[in-house]
């Protein structure tokens, strides 16, 4: 995915990371994030300013055809060729709260880094 400055006709970033055809892209409301749906069974969320990949969202068992941000930008919804619609939480604090409500023990520092890509609060 290439992000261009149209006024300067200059490429700003080349977003790489998908292994399959990218079927759909969409910006969030304020234009700070971009989400992509791909035939590699992944949805990805990117920071438009830096070009960095923020999230790689797993779960679909087939091609991802649709992707959309919730109006508040806190969730991403995907639609897959497997007939599923999946909702992902994009706010780290919400993910930590959800994890704490479902686990029977605290995450180790290593697990926080591995699964949340962030130090535990």
HELIX and SHEET records of a PDB file:
HELIX    1   1 UNK A   92  UNK A  102  1                                  11    
HELIX    2   2 UNK A  109  UNK A  111  1                                   3    
HELIX    3   3 UNK A  112  UNK A  116  3                                   5    
SHEET    1   A 2 UNK A   2  UNK A   5  0                                        
SHEET    2   A 2 UNK A  10  UNK A  14 -1                                        
SHEET    1   B 4 UNK A  22  UNK A  27  0                                        
SHEET    2   B 4 UNK A  33  UNK A  38 -1                                        
SHEET    3   B 4 UNK A  43  UNK A  47 -1                                        
SHEET    4   B 4 UNK A  53  UNK A  57 -1                                        
SHEET    1   C 3 UNK A  64  UNK A  69  0                                        
SHEET    2   C 3 UNK A  75  UNK A  80 -1                                        
SHEET    3   C 3 UNK A  85  UNK A  89 -1                                        
END                                                                             
